[in-house]
Amino acid sequence: MRFFRILQILVAGILITNLTACGFTPVYGTNSQSAQTLSNIQIAPPNTRNEYLFVSKLEERLGRNPNAGIRLKYNIHIFSEGLEVFGASRAQRVGIVRYRLISLDDDTLLAKSSVRNFVGYDPGNSFYGGAKRDATERLIQTLVDKTVTDIIIKLQAN
């Protein structure tokens, strides 16, 4: 048994060494193409509570970039859907973010897309308001993650 454990560690070490030798770099590393792309995006200001949550979580990922060359404009739509699963009441918070990336130099549309996700919660919980708020915050975090990934894909494809 001990031999197999040592063999596993040895193989893992060789694989890690090969990854660094082949020029592997983290996607969001400080000098990566993704980081440079994201640092050139300015986020439009929020108007609602959900937009505020979205922008604050997005700024955690992108930072504030007042001198950026690209502006991110977005629309967020969040709603509830009910489910009956084996007699247990469950609900979903569904979110859709439609966004546009616009060049601030010449006001041209660089990319547009939408992302969608959902989270479940128990509306029968005695803390219904808290459960719904928590579900909304979790949903917004997943929407931010999907939006950032989608932005990277769209901008690097251009």
C-alpha positions in Angstrom: 0.0 0.0 0.0 2.8 2.4 0.9 4.5 1.8 -2.4 1.3 2.9 -4.3 1.1 6.1 -2.3 4.7 7.0 -3.0 4.1 6.2 -6.7 1.0 8.5 -6.8 3.0 11.3 -5.2 5.9 10.8 -7.7 3.5 10.8 -10.7 1.7 14.0 -9.4 5.1 15.7 -9.0 6.1 14.8 -12.6 2.8 16.1 -13.9 3.0 19.4 -12.1 6.6 19.8 -13.3 5.5 19.2 -16.9 2.7 21.7 -16.6 5.0 24.5 -15.5 7.6 23.5 -18.1 5.1 23.7 -21.0 4.3 27.4 -20.3 1.1 26.8 -18.3 -0.2 30.0 -16.8 -3.3 30.6 -14.7 -6.3 32.0 -16.6 -6.7 34.9 -14.2 -3.0 35.5 -13.4 -1.8 39.0 -13.2 -0.1 39.0 -16.6 -2.6 36.7 -18.4 -4.5 37.8 -21.5 -7.8 37.4 -19.5 -6.7 39.7 -16.8 -5.6 42.4 -19.3 -9.0 42.0 -21.1 -11.0 42.3 -17.9 -9.0 45.3 -16.6 -10.1 47.3 -19.7 -13.8 47.1 -18.7 -15.8 49.8 -17.0 -19.2 48.7 -15.4 -22.3 50.9 -15.8 -23.6 52.1 -12.5 -26.5 50.2 -10.8 -30.1 51.4 -10.4 -31.7 48.7 -8.3 -30.7 46.5 -5.3 -30.1 43.5 -7.5 -28.0 45.5 -9.9 -26.0 46.9 -6.9 -25.3 43.3 -5.8 -24.3 42.3 -9.3 -22.0 45.3 -9.8 -20.4 45.0 -6.4 -19.6 41.3 -7.0 -18.5 42.0 -10.5 -16.1 44.7 -9.2 -14.6 42.2 -6.8 -13.6 40.2 -9.9 -12.8 43.1 -12.3 -11.9 46.0 -10.0 -13.0 49.6 -10.7 -11.6 50.8 -14.0 -12.7 54.4 -14.6 -10.2 54.8 -17.5 -11.2 51.7 -19.3 -11.9 51.6 -23.0 -14.9 49.2 -22.8 -18.2 49.8 -21.0 -20.3 46.9 -19.8 -24.0 47.7 -19.9 -26.4 45.1 -18.5 -30.0 44.2 -17.7 -30.9 41.8 -14.9 -34.2 40.0 -14.6 -34.8 37.8 -11.5 -38.0 36.0 -10.8 -39.3 33.0 -8.9 -40.7 29.7 -10.1 -42.5 27.2 -7.9 -41.9 23.4 -8.0 -43.7 20.6 -6.3 -41.3 17.7 -5.8 -42.8 14.7 -4.1 -45.2 16.9 -2.1 -42.4 19.1 -0.8 -42.7 22.7 -1.7 -39.6 24.1 -3.5 -39.1 27.3 -5.4 -36.4 28.5 -7.7 -35.0 32.0 -8.2 -34.2 32.3 -11.9 -31.9 35.0 -13.2 -31.1 36.3 -16.6 -28.4 38.8 -17.4 -28.3 40.4 -20.8 -25.1 42.4 -21.4 -23.5 44.5 -24.1 -19.8 45.5 -24.3 -19.4 48.9 -26.0 -16.2 50.6 -27.1 -15.9 54.0 -25.5 -13.7 55.2 -28.3 -16.2 55.0 -31.1 -19.4 53.7 -29.4 -19.4 50.5 -31.4 -20.9 47.2 -30.1 -18.0 44.8 -29.4 -20.1 41.9 -28.0 -23.5 41.1 -26.6 -24.8 38.0 -25.0 -26.9 36.7 -22.1 -26.4 34.2 -19.3 -29.0 32.4 -17.2 -29.0 30.4 -14.0 -31.2 29.3 -11.1 -30.9 28.4 -7.5 -33.4 26.6 -5.3 -34.8 27.5 -1.9 -37.6 26.4 0.5 -40.4 29.0 0.5 -42.2 27.2 3.3 -39.3 28.0 5.6 -40.3 30.2 8.5 -37.6 32.6 7.5 -39.0 32.9 4.0 -37.8 36.4 3.4 -34.3 35.5 4.5 -34.3 32.3 2.4 -35.4 34.2 -0.7 -32.8 37.0 -0.1 -30.1 34.4 0.4 -31.2 32.6 -2.8 -31.1 35.8 -4.7 -27.6 36.6 -3.5 -26.3 33.1 -4.4 -28.0 33.5 -7.8 -26.3 36.8 -8.5 -22.9 35.4 -7.6 -23.4 32.5 -10.1 -24.6 35.0 -12.7 -21.4 37.2 -12.1 -19.2 34.1 -12.5 -20.9 33.1 -15.8 -20.9 36.6 -17.1 -17.1 37.0 -16.5 -16.4 33.7 -18.2 -18.7 34.6 -21.1 -17.0 38.0 -21.5 -13.6 36.5 -21.7 -14.7 34.0 -24.3 -16.5 36.8 -26.4 -13.6 39.2 -26.3 -10.8 36.7 -27.0 -12.8 35.4 -30.0 -12.7 38.9 -31.5 
